[in-house]
Each structure stands twice: as structure tokens, then as C-alpha cells.
Amino acid sequence: SHEMWLNSARTFFSKNVLHRIYYRWVLRRALPAIRKVLCTSLETMDFVRELYGVEPAKLEWYPLGGDILTEQDYLQWRNASRLRLGVGESDVVLYQAGKQDSRKRILESLRAFRELAAPNLKLIIAGSIDEACRAEVQSLMLTPNVTFLGWRSASDLQEDLCGVDVYLQPGSQSATMQNALCARCPVILWDYPSHRPLVDGNGWLLSDIDQLSGVLREISTNPAQLSAMSARSVELARQYLDYGKQAERVLS
């Protein structure tokens, strides 16, 4: 299950007809044959318990996973990615991906980045830009240290993530976050409950968007800390997100 209050049951019909009546009925008919309901986020566990009436003992956190490259493959991908992206060895590259709209806080990211104007920081944006904020986003991107790549394939995205230094996601949740951890990226994430187990010595959780400026300043003045954070990200990825270990959990 991947439903949660942030993206499901957001209208009267969806909540009270689809979820509370139909989906609940289907799931509860199947429950006697189910050992566990695997939930991709902690927020999903709350949703399934509250709306479908599934007892907590049947729920298990099972986050979206990813592939973790060997050290040799990672370094090869990283070098190729940085060469393709045109960034130097001393550049600190932040990467924000996905459908960029108000929920992703792309405008806030660009404003904080431009306000700091740190010469050693570069911001790369991948994905699509929502029409509602397109004009303002394009205006804010008119600076030498901001690059817009457009939409990226899954393989391109993985290579990009190996080449950047920090994954930036100050807004709504995205599966790219798990891929970023598997690619050894330190992260800047919004403080959702499901992000907390995955941010432990490898980045920053934001509870106020105004905190972003301070985090960017800290990265600019002390980029050496990112190396240890990168190592910690892949430790957490191996613990929680590795596809092999996730498969073993199901098979056992």
C-alpha cells in the first residue's frame, strides 16, 4: 500500500466512496489470507489503520527500495556524470528532481539559492515545471549556477545522482529520495515521519522552509562534511532500501 493522507482520499467521493467503502471492503475481505500489509511509508501505515481499519500488528513499514552500486561502479558513474554535467572537482552540486510545482517548493529552493549566491554551489533541476509557476521558475533560473536538464529517464536519473553532491527535496515526498540515498547522496528533506529513519547523520530535515538558506550556507562554508554524510547515506540505504534485503524480508 502506498496511500497516505497527503495524496489520497483528498475529495469527498475519493475518501468516503472509493476508500472508506469500496477499497476498505475489498481489503477486509482479503485480510484473513494476508500475513502483512506492507506500507511504503509510515504515513501509509496511519492511513491504512485509520481508513481501512487494519490492526497495527498486520502493518509493516516497507519503503521503496533501490539498487546500490559497488564502489568501483559508483566511482565510474560519478566521474562520467560530472563530466557530462560540466561540473568541476571543487563544485558542490545540489540536485532537485521531479514534477516541479508549489508542493515541491521549487520557487523557495531557487530563491534561497540565489539569495546566498555562493560561487562554489551549483543547482541542477531535473523534471518538468508546472504551468502555474513556469514563468517565475524560468526567471529565477536565469543565473550561471543553475542548470535545468528537463525530464530524465530512470537510467539518466541514476547517473545524475551518482555525480551530484546533495539531493534537495524540500517539499512533497518522491521516490527519487530513495534512489538518492542508494547513490550515496547526502540529503535535504522535509521533515515527514517517513524521512526521519533515513536522515541520521547524512543530511538535514527541514521543518520550516526558512531553514533552507542556513543549510545552504553551511554546505557552502563546510563542504568537507559531505564526504562522511555520503558514506552514512549508503549505510542507511543498505540497512533499509537494498532490493536484495527487501526481497529476503518477504521470502523469510
Salt bridges, closest charged atoms under 4 A:
ASP46 OD1 - ARG49 NH2 3.32
GLU50 OE2 - ARG49 NH2 3.53
GLU60 OE2 - ARG249 NH2 2.56
GLU71 OE1 - ARG184 NH2 3.33
GLU131 OE1 - ARG134 NE 3.02
GLU136 OE2 - ARG111 NH2 2.57
ASP156 OD2 - ARG152 NH1 3.92
GLU159 OE2 - ARG84 NE 3.31
ASP160 OD1 - ARG84 NH2 2.63
ASP160 OD2 - ARG152 NE 2.81
ASP165 OD1 - ARG78 NH2 2.67
ASP165 OD2 - ARG82 NH1 3.12
ASP191 OD1 - ARG196 NE 2.80
ASP200 OD2 - ARG232 NH2 2.92
GLU235 OE1 - ARG232 NH1 2.91
